[in-house]
């Protein structure tokens, strides 16, 4: 039940995060000043936490979708298997989020905005 609610909440977070991505794209098209404002905001601690949360929501929603796809094929429906898949979804989404951010910082050269 909790994972179902979390899946729905991450869907809402993805919707709101997509609005931020649209703002970023519009700012990129609007010119250097508008783009610099968005880059400044995403470079703050709050901005990075929001981006990290958006990344986790995206990956958690994706892992939850894969879990549901497996269940739709009638696998993993037993009590023990279902619990293992729930913990795997959480572990996978957190691990992929951290890994993606580590790779992102390595590519960006230390994360300097």
N, C-alpha and C positions, 0 to 999 in steps of 0.2 A: 504494500500500500504506500509506504513512504517513497519507494523508488518510482512509483507511478506519479506521485505528486511532484517529485523532483524532476522527472522527465517533462512534465507540463510546465513547471516553473522555468526550466532551462529553455523551453520553447519561447516563453514570454521574454526572457532575457535576450535570446537571439533576435527577437523582433526589435527590441529597444537598441541592441548593439548594431543592428543593421541601419538604424537611423543615424547612429554615430558614424558609420562607414559612409553613408550618403553625405553627411556633413563634410567628412574628410574629402570625398571626391569633388563636391561642389567647391570647397575651398581650394583644392588643387587646380580646378578650372578657372577660379576667380582671380588668381594671381598670387604673387609671392607674399603679400601682406596677410591675406586671409589664410594662406597655407601656413605661414609662420605662427599665427595664432593657434591653429589646431595643433601644430607640432609642439608648441609650448605647453598646451594643456595636456597632451598625451605624454609629455616628458616629466610632468610632476608626479609625485608619489601617488596622489589620488588617481591621476590619469592612468598610471601604469597598473594600479590595482584594478581599475575598471577594465583595462585591456586584458589583464590576467584572468579576471572573472569571466570576461567574454570568451576568451580562449577555452577556459575550462568548461563553460556552458556548451560551447560548440562541440567539444570532444566528448563530453558526457552525454549529450543528446545523440551524438553519432554512435557511441558505444551502446547506449540504450536501444537505439534503433537496430543495431546488429543483434542484440539480445532478443528483441522482439521477433526479428526475422528467424532466428534459430527456434524460438518457441512456435512460430507459425508453421515450421516444418515438423512440429511435434517432437522435438528433442529437448531434453533438459527440463521436463515438466515435473519430475519428482521433487519431493521436498528438499532433499539434500542437494540435488543438482541445481534447483532454483536458487537456493541460498548461495551456492558457490558462484553462480553466474552473477548474482547481485554484487557480491564482493569483488568479483573480477571486473565488473563494470566500473565500480568505484576506483579500484586500483589502476585499471587501464587508463581511465580518463585523467586521473591525477598524474600518473607517470608520463603519459603522452604530453600533457600540458607542460610539465616541468622540462621534459626533453626538448619540446619545441621552443621554449623560451631560452634554454641553454644554447641551442643551435642558433637561434635568432641573435643572441648576444655575441656569439662567436663570429657570425657573419657580419654583424654591425661593428665589430671591433671594440667591444666593451660597452656597447649600448649608449654611446654618446649621441644625443639627438641632433 
